[in-house]
Amino acid sequence: MWLIIGLIIGALLLGLVWLMKRGNFSLTWYEWLIGIIGMALILFTIQNFVGSLDELESKAASMFLLVIGLPGLILLAISWQLAARRIKKA
């Protein structure tokens, strides 16, 4: 599972860098930071969700999705919106 997740994340980062070079835009340091923190929270959520389900703790798995996964998604959305609005403005 982690090999596939690593390949997907690597492909997404490669696509982002390729798009940045092709589109002649860049991300600011805080957009990178917010995105990295959001992605780390999502990966942490996936790991704990699968681990909790393996131990037959479905309530704990659901709480991880809510408490850790939702802020991770929100941070990724904030990072995306900051970049999209700054690019559209320029």
C-alpha positions in Angstrom: 0.0 0.0 0.0 2.7 2.5 0.9 4.6 1.8 -2.3 1.5 2.7 -4.3 0.9 5.8 -2.2 4.5 6.9 -2.7 4.3 6.4 -6.4 1.1 8.5 -6.6 2.5 11.3 -4.5 5.7 11.2 -6.6 3.7 11.4 -9.8 1.6 14.3 -8.4 4.7 16.3 -7.4 6.4 15.6 -10.7 3.2 16.8 -12.5 3.1 20.0 -10.3 6.8 20.8 -11.1 6.2 20.2 -14.8 3.1 22.4 -14.7 4.9 25.1 -12.9 7.7 25.1 -15.5 5.3 25.0 -18.4 3.0 27.7 -17.0 5.8 30.0 -15.8 4.5 30.4 -12.3 5.9 29.6 -8.9 4.6 28.9 -5.5 5.5 31.0 -2.5 7.2 29.5 0.5 4.0 29.5 2.7 2.0 27.8 -0.1 4.6 25.0 -0.1 4.6 24.8 3.7 0.8 24.7 4.0 0.6 22.1 1.3 3.3 19.9 2.8 1.7 20.1 6.3 -1.7 19.2 4.7 -0.2 16.2 2.8 1.5 15.0 6.0 -1.8 15.1 7.9 -3.5 13.2 5.1 -0.8 10.5 5.1 -0.9 10.3 8.9 -4.7 9.9 8.6 -4.4 7.1 6.0 -1.9 5.2 8.1 -3.9 5.4 11.3 -7.2 4.7 9.6 -5.9 1.5 8.1 -4.2 0.5 11.4 -7.4 1.2 13.4 -9.5 -0.9 10.9 -7.0 -3.7 11.1 -7.4 -3.7 14.9 -11.2 -3.7 14.5 -11.6 -0.2 16.0 -14.0 1.3 13.6 -14.9 4.2 15.9 -11.3 5.2 16.3 -10.8 5.0 12.5 -13.8 7.3 12.0 -12.5 9.8 14.5 -9.1 9.9 12.8 -10.8 10.7 9.5 -12.7 13.5 11.2 -10.1 15.0 13.6 -6.9 14.6 11.5 -8.1 14.1 8.0 -10.5 17.0 7.7 -7.9 19.6 8.8 -5.5 18.1 6.3 -8.0 18.5 3.5 -8.7 22.1 4.6 -5.0 22.9 4.6 -4.6 21.5 1.1 -7.6 23.5 -0.1 -6.2 26.7 1.4 -2.9 26.1 -0.3 -4.6 25.5 -3.7 -6.8 28.5 -3.3 -3.9 30.8 -2.3 -2.0 29.8 -5.4 -5.0 29.9 -7.8 -6.0 33.4 -6.6 -2.5 34.8 -6.8 -2.0 33.4 -10.3 -5.4 34.6 -11.5 -4.6 38.1 -10.1 -1.3 38.4 -12.0 
